[in-house]
Amino acid sequence: MEQAFDISAGLRIRKATMEDSTALRTYCFPSDTLEDVEKRLKRDLDKMEKGEMFRLVAEVNGYAVGNIQLEFNKKDGKAAQIHNLVVTGPFRGSPVADRLVEAVSDMAKQSGVEVIHIEAQRSDGKIIEKYKSWGFSEKETIILEKKL
């Protein structure tokens, strides 16, 4: 039997706090240690205080089930980069990622950002299509790599 639930009423997008570390580790970054998640979260909260980035979480019933980071380009204050857009498995395909991108886009615009970048692997066709549905377009950039 299949059931559908509307989570939008219980979904809240807010700034991350240190209290999110356990839920973020459990639901968004399960392959990382709690210590690693706490270190990155503390670093990001410090950067937020300095106005260098935003880190938001999607909360459902008191648990952080999604994460997004927006880091401002230090050389070009009109540009920013999205990192770590993550939504836990049971909420993928729901509006959680949509709301995270919408919230961070609004915050970026209010901060004077004119362009947001997000990276994807060329092989991630479904993800690229989702990014395009949010208004992103492909750039002709080639990244070269040298393994040492």
matplotlib code that plots the C-alpha trace (Angstrom):
import matplotlib.pyplot as plt

x = [0.0, 1.3, 0.6, 1.6, 2.2, 2.5, 5.6, 5.5, 3.5, 6.2, 9.2, 11.2, 14.3, 16.6, 20.2, 22.3, 23.3, 25.8, 22.8, 22.3, 25.5, 24.1, 21.1, 23.3, 25.7, 22.9, 20.8, 23.0, 26.6, 26.4, 29.9, 31.5, 32.3, 30.4, 33.7, 34.2, 30.7, 31.1, 34.4, 33.0, 29.8, 31.8, 34.0, 30.9, 29.2, 32.3, 32.3, 28.6, 29.4, 32.0, 29.4, 31.4, 28.7, 25.3, 24.6, 21.0, 19.2, 15.8, 14.1, 11.3, 9.8, 12.9, 15.5, 17.8, 17.1, 18.7, 21.6, 22.9, 25.8, 26.4, 29.9, 30.5, 33.3, 36.0, 37.3, 33.9, 31.3, 28.5, 29.1, 28.6, 28.9, 26.5, 28.1, 26.8, 23.2, 22.2, 18.7, 18.4, 17.0, 13.4, 12.9, 14.5, 11.9, 10.0, 10.1, 13.0, 15.8, 13.5, 13.0, 16.7, 17.7, 14.9, 15.9, 19.6, 18.8, 16.7, 19.4, 22.1, 20.0, 19.4, 23.2, 23.9, 24.8, 24.0, 25.1, 25.1, 27.3, 26.7, 28.9, 27.7, 29.4, 28.5, 27.2, 24.6, 21.9, 19.0, 20.7, 21.6, 18.0, 16.9, 19.4, 18.1, 14.5, 15.7, 17.0, 20.6, 22.2, 25.3, 28.6, 31.3, 34.0, 36.5, 38.3, 41.6, 43.0, 46.5, 46.9, 50.1]
y = [0.0, 3.4, 6.6, 10.2, 12.8, 16.6, 17.6, 21.3, 22.2, 20.7, 21.9, 24.8, 26.4, 28.1, 29.0, 26.1, 25.9, 23.7, 21.8, 20.4, 18.5, 15.1, 15.2, 16.5, 13.6, 11.0, 12.2, 14.2, 13.1, 9.5, 8.6, 11.3, 11.2, 13.4, 15.1, 16.0, 17.3, 19.4, 20.9, 21.9, 23.2, 25.3, 26.7, 27.5, 29.2, 31.4, 32.2, 33.1, 35.6, 37.2, 37.5, 35.1, 32.5, 31.1, 27.6, 26.6, 23.4, 22.0, 20.9, 18.5, 17.6, 19.0, 17.1, 18.6, 16.5, 18.8, 21.1, 23.8, 26.2, 29.4, 30.8, 34.3, 34.8, 36.8, 38.3, 39.0, 40.1, 39.7, 35.9, 33.0, 29.2, 26.6, 23.7, 20.6, 20.6, 17.4, 16.0, 12.7, 9.8, 9.6, 13.3, 13.3, 14.1, 16.1, 20.0, 20.0, 20.7, 23.2, 25.2, 25.1, 26.5, 29.1, 30.3, 30.5, 32.3, 34.9, 35.4, 35.8, 38.4, 40.4, 40.3, 41.8, 38.6, 38.6, 35.1, 31.8, 28.9, 25.2, 22.3, 18.9, 16.0, 15.7, 12.2, 13.4, 14.1, 14.0, 16.4, 18.8, 18.8, 19.6, 22.5, 23.8, 23.7, 26.0, 28.5, 27.4, 27.2, 25.4, 27.3, 26.3, 25.6, 22.8, 21.7, 19.9, 17.6, 16.2, 13.2, 13.1]
z = [0.0, -0.9, 1.1, 0.2, 2.9, 2.6, 4.5, 3.5, 6.7, 8.9, 6.8, 8.2, 6.5, 9.0, 9.7, 11.0, 14.7, 16.5, 17.9, 14.3, 14.3, 15.4, 13.0, 10.1, 10.7, 10.9, 8.1, 5.7, 6.2, 7.5, 6.2, 8.2, 11.9, 14.3, 15.2, 11.5, 11.1, 14.3, 13.1, 9.7, 11.3, 13.7, 10.9, 8.8, 11.8, 12.3, 8.6, 8.8, 11.7, 9.4, 6.6, 4.3, 3.8, 4.7, 5.9, 6.1, 7.2, 6.4, 9.5, 9.8, 13.2, 14.9, 12.8, 10.2, 7.1, 4.5, 4.2, 1.9, 2.0, 0.0, 0.1, -1.2, -3.8, -2.0, -5.3, -6.8, -4.2, -6.8, -7.1, -4.7, -4.9, -3.5, -1.7, 0.1, -1.1, 0.6, 1.4, 3.3, 1.3, 2.5, 1.6, -1.9, -4.5, -1.9, -1.9, 0.6, -1.9, -3.7, -0.5, 0.4, -3.0, -2.9, 0.6, -0.1, -3.4, -1.6, 1.0, -1.7, -3.6, -0.4, 0.1, -3.4, -5.1, -8.8, -9.8, -8.0, -9.2, -8.5, -9.7, -11.0, -12.7, -16.4, -15.8, -13.2, -15.8, -13.4, -11.0, -13.8, -15.1, -11.5, -11.3, -14.6, -13.3, -10.5, -13.2, -13.4, -16.9, -18.1, -18.6, -21.0, -18.5, -18.6, -15.5, -16.1, -13.5, -13.0, -10.6, -8.7]

ax = plt.figure().add_subplot(projection="3d")
ax.plot(x, y, z, "-o")
ax.set_aspect("equal")
plt.show()
